[in-house]
Amino acid sequence: MKPINERRIVHVSFVIQLKPENYQIKGGIKMKRALVSWSICLVIMFLPCTSGFAKPFYEGKTIQLIVATKPGGNYDFFARMVSNVMQNYLPGSTIIVKNIPGAGHIIGANHLYHSKPDGLTFGTFNRALALSQVAGFAGIQFDMAKMSWLGSPAKDVFCLITTPKYKTLNGVFSADLVKMASAGIGTQSHVTTALFIDMMKLKNMKIVTGFVGGEAEMAMMRGELDGQFGSWASLKSFVNDGHGQPVLFIGKKQPEGFESIPLLIDIIKDDKYIPVANLLLSLNLLSRPFGGPPAIPADRFKILTDAFTKTCSDAEFMKMAQTADVPVDFTDGAEAQELIQSMLKLSPDVVQLIKKAYGTK
């Protein structure tokens, strides 16, 4: 690209040949036969008015990346990886991360949704908020179907882990009381636990809300909690360090080395819950969703999506993810939009099951 504010200089040379044979100027003065050569130079200074010379929109701009939870945990980590690398694909811009926690990511998502759609704000939030919308949960002021979707840099497997005293899922089923962590109503940890209690007809499992950003793991180590549903990418180091035990996976297959642990789809006994299990499985494809407010101008949104897509395959981004041992498996914005649309168009039976789990029935 040529330098910003470059002005084009156009040198136009005209050579005019006049052969004034028998040419006579009024008054009787006769011109000598000669070749008269005139050279005219025009210098035109053009202002930068074409796209090739216009200042790129994002140069000098500050972009806000909203994270709908407090610092710590993989939502925040992925946001900071994206902010560090994506600036390289929006030359001259600065991306700052702003944490807006509360109400199981709902407060941050509300703020993002109602941000000015000028292409200077996007963010990340819990992947299960579409189900909160389906349930009609109080406080929601967004419509996931209308958001401007950038995609997700990761796919993941969800899991149920417990403290080491529970060796198997049957041990969980036979316990007197199992206290389960939730990051808040609206989060995937909460809705998955609630749906699991309903699917398995459990009377001994209790949800305790308010644990985010690694707090649930600390509470499990202190004996205050017995388990949690969460991202395997976030929890496997906790398991590998001997603090947790996986007893169930929600995925198409188990992670390597844990093939003996059951999958949710294999333990469901009532067929009416199979669509729910498939719905939970589809949430894995949007492990870390990123989007912006509705109606971002098309040209700016294309710049953003192109930069986000390049970021998620960038060598520096991949190296950071590898160092942190978190998976990168990209889902683009179009597929993210389709997945969200499918979550918002569930059958009435499934909607009722979700509302029951959220307590909005």
N, C-alpha and C positions, 0 to 999 in steps of 0.2 A: 504494500500500500504506500502511496506517496505521502510525504510529510503532511501533517495536519496544517490547514490554512495556507497551503502552497498556492501561489497565484500563477496562472499560465501566461506566458509572454509569447505573443504571436508576431513574428516578423514577416510582413507581407511586402514583397518587392515587385514593383511593376516596371517593366521596361517598355517604353512607348517610342516607337520609331516613326518619325515624320519625314516624308520625302516631298518637300514643297516645291517640286518642279513648277516653274512659271508662277510660283506663289508670289503675290504682290500685296504688300500692306497698303491700306488706304493712305493716300497722300503721295503715292508715287515712289516710295522707298522699296526697292526690290531686295528680297532676301537672297543671300548667297545659297547656291545649292550645297546642302550639307545634311549630315545625319545628326539629328538631335535626339539625344538619349536622356530620358528623364527617369530617375529612380525615386520612387516614393516609398518611404518606410512608415508603416503604421504600427504603433505599439499599443496593444490593448490589454488592460489589466482587468482580468475577470475575478470577481469575488467568488469564494468557494460555494457554488450553488448546486453542483451535481453531487450525486451520492458518493462518487469516488473521492470527493474532496470535503464532504461534510464531516463534521466532528461526530464520531460514534456516540450514540446515546449514553452508553454506560461509562464513558470516560469522565473521571472526576466525580462520579456518583457514589454515594454510600448506600449499600443494599443491606436490608435487615433480614436476618434468618431467624425466625421465631422457633423456639423449642418449647413445646407445651408441657415441659416438666422441668424440675430443677436440675442443676448440674450433677453429673454422675449418671451412670447407666449408659446403655448403648444408643438410645435415641440421641442423647446429648453428644456422645462420642462420634456418631456418624455425622451429625450436623457440623461438628468442628473439623472433621476430615473434609467434608464438602466445602466448607467456607475457605479452608486453606488452599485447596487446589482450584476451585472454580474461578477464583479471582484471575488465574492465569488465562482463562478463556474469555474473560470480560476485561480486556486491558484497560488499565487506568481506574478500575473500580476498587472499592473496599467493601468487603462483606463482614458484617459484625453479627455475632450470635447473641440473641436476647432470650433469656429463659423466662417464660411466663407460666408458672406451675399453678395447679389447683383444679379441684373437682374432676380428677381422673383425666386430665388433658383437655377438658371441655373449655376452660377459661382461655387457654392459649389458642385453641382452635377457633373459638368465637372471635377473639381479637384478630387473628389472621384473616378470617373470612370477611370481616368488615374493614379491613385495611384498604387504603386507597389503591385501586387497581392500576397502578402506574408502572408495574414491572420492577419496583424497588423493594418489594416485600414477598417473601415466600417462607415456608416453614415445614416442620415435621411434627407429627403427633401420633397418638396410639392408633394402630391399624384397625382396632375394633370400634372406632367411633361411628362407623356406618351402622353398626348393629344397635348402638345407643340411639341413633336417629330412628331406626325401625321401631325400637321399643317406645319411642315418644318420651324419652327421659327428660325430666324438668331441667331447664337451664340451657338447653341446646338452642343456639341461635344461628345455626349454619345448615346448609344443604350440601352434602358431600357430592351430589350429582352435578352441581353447578361450579365446583371448584376447578381451578386450572391445574391439571395434574402433570407433574414433571416425571414421576415414576418412583421406583424404589431401587436403591443400590444393592439390596440383599433379599434373599429368600431364606427361610429358616424352618426349623422343626420346633414345635412347642412340646413341652414336657411337664410331667408332674414329678417333682422331686420332694423327698422327705428327709428328715434327719436320719442318721444311720440306724436308729433303733428300729425303723420299719424296713425290713429286708425286701418285701414284695408288696404288690398291690393288695393281695389278700390280707396282709398284715394291716393295711390301712382300713380295709373293710371291717375287720374284726375288732378294731380298737374302740375304746369307750368314747373318746373325744379326739378329733383331729382338727386343730386350729390352723386355718389356711390364710396366707397373706394375700392381700389385694392392694394394688396401687390406687384404687379408687373406683367407684362405680363409673362405668364408661370405658374402663380399660379392658384389654383382653384377658388379663389375669383374673379380673373379677367375673366377667361374663362366662369365661370358660369354666371357672369353678362352679358358678351357679348352675350352668347347664349340665355339668358333670353330676352334681348332686341330684338334679332332677332325673337325668338319664339312668343313674344307678340306684335311684330311690334310697339315697343315703340319709340316715337320721343322725349320724355321729359326726358330720363335718360342719364346721362353723367358719364363716368368713370374717376376717378381721381386716378392716380397711386402713389405709394411710401409710403403707410401706412402699417407698419409692427409692430408686437410685442406690440399690445395695442394702437398704435398711432391712429388708426381709431376711437376707442372708445372715446379717448380724443378729437379728432376733432369733433365728433358728439356732445359731451357735450358742446363744444364751439360754436356750430352752423355752423361750417365750412363744414360739411358733413351732408347728410340726411339719409344715410343708408349704408349697406354693406351685402354681402353674406359671411357667415362664419360658422365655426363649432359651433354647439349648445353647446357642452361641454365648449368651450371657452367663449361663449357669454351669457350663461344663468344667470351668476351672475350679469352681466351688466344689463340684463333685470329685474332680481329680485330686483336690487337696484333702479329700476324706471327710468333708463336712456335710455332704449330701448324698442321697441315694436316688437315682431315677427309678421310678416304678411303672411309668406309662409314657408313651410317646404319641403325639398327634402328628402324623406324617405318613408318607407313602411307604417309608421304610425306616428302620432304626439306624441311628448313627453307628459307624463301624466300632465293633467291640461290645455293642449292647444289643446284639441280635436276639437275646433271650427275653428282653423286656417287651411286654405286649404293646400292640398298637390299639388306639381307641376303637377303630373300625372293627377290630376283631373281637371286642368284648361286648359290643352292643347286642342286646337280646331282643329289643323291641324295634321292629322295622320303622316305626314312625320317627325314630331318632337318627336314622341313616342320613337324611338330608341335613340335619344339624351337624353331624360329624363331617360331612362333605363341606359344609359351610366353614367350619373351623379349620378344615384342611386348606381351603382357599385363602384364608387369612395369612397363611405362611408365605404366599407369593408376594405379599406386600409387607414384608417384615419391617421395613423402615420407610414408610411413605413420605414423599415430599410433594407439596402443592402450593398454589397461591390462591389469592382471592379470585372470584369470578370476574370475567370480562377484562382481563389484561389485553391491551391492544395486540393484535395478531403479530405485528412485526417484532415487538419487544418480547412477546412470549416465545416466538421462534428462536430468538437469540438466547433466551434463558434455557429453553429445552435443549438446544444444540450444545450449550456450554455444560449443562448438567449431564447430558449423555456422554460427552467427552471426558468429563470429570470422573465418571464411574468406571472408565477403562484406562484412566491415566496411570502411568507407571508409578508415580509418587503416591497416588491414592492407594493403589494395590499394595505397595510396600508397607504403608502405614497399617492397612488392614491385616496384612500377613504378620506384621510385628505384634499387633494386638490380638492375633488369632481370632478374628471375626470374619465371617464369610462375606464374599462379594459375589452376587449373582443377579445381574441387572434385569429389571422389569421396566419397560419404557412407559411413557405417559399415556399412550393410547391403550395399552393393555391394562394399565392401572384404572383408567376410566371405565373400561369394560367390566373389570372385576367389581368396582364400586357399584356400577349400575346393577349388576347381578345381585349384589347384596341388598339392594334397595327394592328389588322386585321378587321377594320371596313369596311362597305360597301362604295363604292365610293360616294354615296349620303351624307352619314353622314360625310365622310372626307371633302367634299366640304362645308358642314355647319360649321364644325370646322375651316376650313381655312378662311371662311368668317368672323367668329367671331374674329379670331386672326388678320384679315387683311392681310393674306398671300395669298389670292386667286389670 
